[in-house]
Amino acid sequence: MKRILLSMLVAVTLVGCGAVERPENPTVVPTSATAGVDISDVSAVIPALPAGLEAKQTASGLRYVDIVVGTGPEVIAGSTAEVYYTGYLKSDGSQFDSNVGGQPFPVENVGAAMVITGWNEGLVGMKQGGKRRLIIPSALGYGAQGQGPIPGNADLVFDVEVTVVR
């Protein structure tokens, strides 16, 4: 019963509500990124990353750091990725959700999936076995309305590991 409730909470947290602004064509995912981006504004409470990793930023404002580059198949728009994740509020580092230690969360139809825009964009390009930190501005997350434990206008940080790509 606890697993079912946890799975439902995860789905609701990641799906958000219909009021979240989505791009007109969500299957178009920016593929270019600027390297050498500063991520020092992330709360010091969130687990530190190993030294020497380079942050990148997409045109939408999503920032990400590849912690481990996987060696398996690559997540592309339209694929399904099964992921472990932990979500934090960027401002104070408080953890609001995680499925680590449970079942991987399936994200079907990446790029147009029923998850926040930051995930649709941030999963693309990861490879199976890869780990990435996503730093998601509010506009690519839950926006002004927030969702559950996530307040309105909150920037988010997710540590994501892709376990399966199909």
C-alpha positions as CSV (number, residue, x, y, z in Angstrom):
1,M,0.0,0.0,0.0
2,K,2.8,2.4,0.9
3,R,4.5,1.7,-2.5
4,I,1.2,2.5,-4.3
5,L,0.8,5.8,-2.4
6,L,4.4,6.7,-3.0
7,S,4.1,6.0,-6.8
8,M,0.9,8.1,-6.9
9,L,2.7,11.0,-5.1
10,V,5.6,10.7,-7.5
11,A,3.4,10.8,-10.5
12,V,1.4,13.8,-9.2
13,T,4.6,15.7,-8.3
14,L,6.2,15.2,-11.7
15,V,3.1,15.7,-13.8
16,G,2.0,19.0,-12.3
17,C,-1.2,20.5,-13.3
18,G,-2.5,21.6,-16.6
19,A,-1.9,25.3,-15.9
20,V,1.8,24.9,-16.4
21,E,2.8,26.7,-19.6
22,R,4.1,24.3,-22.2
23,P,5.9,25.1,-25.4
24,E,3.6,25.1,-28.4
25,N,5.5,22.2,-29.9
26,P,7.0,20.3,-26.9
27,T,8.7,17.7,-29.0
28,V,11.1,20.3,-30.2
29,V,13.9,20.1,-27.7
30,P,16.9,22.5,-27.8
31,T,20.0,20.5,-28.5
32,S,22.7,23.1,-28.2
33,A,24.1,24.2,-24.9
34,T,26.7,26.8,-23.7
35,A,29.4,25.2,-21.6
36,G,31.2,26.6,-18.6
37,V,28.1,27.9,-16.9
38,D,28.2,29.0,-13.2
39,I,26.1,26.9,-10.8
40,S,27.4,28.3,-7.5
41,D,23.9,29.7,-6.8
42,V,22.6,26.2,-5.9
43,S,22.1,25.7,-2.2
44,A,25.1,24.4,-0.3
45,V,22.8,21.9,1.4
46,I,22.3,20.0,-1.8
47,P,25.0,17.3,-2.1
48,A,28.2,18.6,-3.7
49,L,29.3,17.4,-7.1
50,P,32.7,16.1,-7.8
51,A,35.3,18.7,-8.7
52,G,36.1,19.3,-12.4
53,L,32.6,18.8,-13.9
54,E,31.4,21.4,-16.4
55,A,27.9,22.9,-16.3
56,K,26.0,23.7,-19.5
57,Q,23.0,25.9,-20.2
58,T,20.4,25.6,-22.9
59,A,18.7,28.5,-24.6
60,S,15.7,28.0,-22.4
61,G,17.7,28.6,-19.2
62,L,18.0,24.9,-18.1
63,R,21.4,24.3,-16.6
64,Y,22.8,20.8,-16.2
65,V,25.9,18.9,-15.2
66,D,26.7,15.4,-16.4
67,I,28.0,13.6,-13.3
68,V,28.4,10.3,-15.1
69,V,28.1,9.9,-18.9
70,G,26.4,6.6,-19.5
71,T,27.5,4.1,-22.1
72,G,24.1,2.7,-23.2
73,P,21.5,3.9,-25.6
74,E,20.8,7.7,-25.7
75,V,17.5,9.3,-24.7
76,I,16.0,11.0,-27.7
77,A,12.7,12.8,-28.2
78,G,10.0,10.1,-28.2
79,S,11.9,7.4,-26.3
80,T,11.1,6.1,-22.9
81,A,13.5,6.5,-20.0
82,E,13.3,4.8,-16.7
83,V,14.9,7.0,-14.0
84,Y,15.8,7.3,-10.4
85,Y,15.7,10.9,-9.1
86,T,15.9,13.1,-6.1
87,G,14.3,16.6,-6.2
88,Y,15.4,19.6,-4.2
89,L,14.3,23.2,-3.9
90,K,17.2,25.3,-5.2
91,S,16.8,28.0,-2.7
92,D,17.3,26.1,0.6
93,G,18.3,22.6,-0.6
94,S,15.3,20.9,1.0
95,Q,14.5,17.6,-0.6
96,F,10.9,17.3,-1.7
97,D,10.8,14.0,-3.5
98,S,12.9,10.9,-4.3
99,N,12.4,7.4,-5.7
100,V,15.9,6.3,-5.0
101,G,15.7,2.9,-3.2
102,G,12.3,2.2,-4.9
103,Q,11.2,1.5,-8.4
104,P,12.5,3.5,-11.4
105,F,10.1,6.1,-12.7
106,P,9.1,5.6,-16.4
107,V,9.1,8.8,-18.5
108,E,7.3,7.8,-21.7
109,N,7.6,9.9,-24.9
110,V,10.4,12.1,-23.7
111,G,10.2,15.6,-25.2
112,A,6.4,15.5,-25.0
113,A,5.9,13.5,-21.8
114,M,3.5,14.5,-19.1
115,V,6.3,15.8,-16.9
116,I,7.7,19.3,-16.3
117,T,9.3,20.9,-19.3
118,G,12.7,20.9,-17.5
119,W,12.6,17.1,-17.5
120,N,11.5,16.8,-21.1
121,E,14.4,19.0,-22.1
122,G,17.0,17.7,-19.5
123,L,16.6,14.0,-20.2
124,V,17.4,14.3,-23.9
125,G,21.0,13.4,-24.6
126,M,21.5,11.3,-21.5
127,K,22.6,7.8,-22.0
128,Q,21.6,4.7,-20.1
129,G,23.7,4.5,-17.0
130,G,24.2,8.2,-17.0
131,K,23.7,10.6,-14.0
132,R,22.9,14.3,-14.5
133,R,22.0,17.2,-12.3
134,L,19.3,19.4,-13.7
135,I,18.9,23.0,-12.4
136,I,15.4,24.0,-13.6
137,P,14.2,27.5,-13.5
138,S,10.6,28.0,-12.3
139,A,9.3,28.6,-15.8
140,L,10.4,25.1,-16.8
141,G,9.1,23.6,-13.6
142,Y,5.8,24.4,-11.9
143,G,5.7,28.2,-12.4
144,A,3.9,30.6,-10.3
145,Q,1.3,28.1,-9.0
146,G,3.7,25.6,-7.6
147,Q,2.7,22.0,-6.9
148,G,2.2,20.2,-3.6
149,P,5.4,20.8,-1.5
150,I,6.9,23.0,-4.2
151,P,6.1,26.6,-3.7
152,G,5.2,29.0,-6.5
153,N,8.1,30.4,-8.5
154,A,10.5,27.8,-7.1
155,D,13.7,26.9,-9.1
156,L,14.3,23.2,-8.7
157,V,17.3,20.8,-8.7
158,F,17.0,17.2,-9.7
159,D,19.7,14.5,-9.6
160,V,18.6,12.0,-12.2
161,E,20.0,8.6,-13.2
162,V,18.8,6.9,-16.3
163,T,18.6,3.1,-15.8
164,V,16.8,2.1,-19.0
165,V,16.3,3.7,-22.4
166,R,13.9,2.2,-25.0
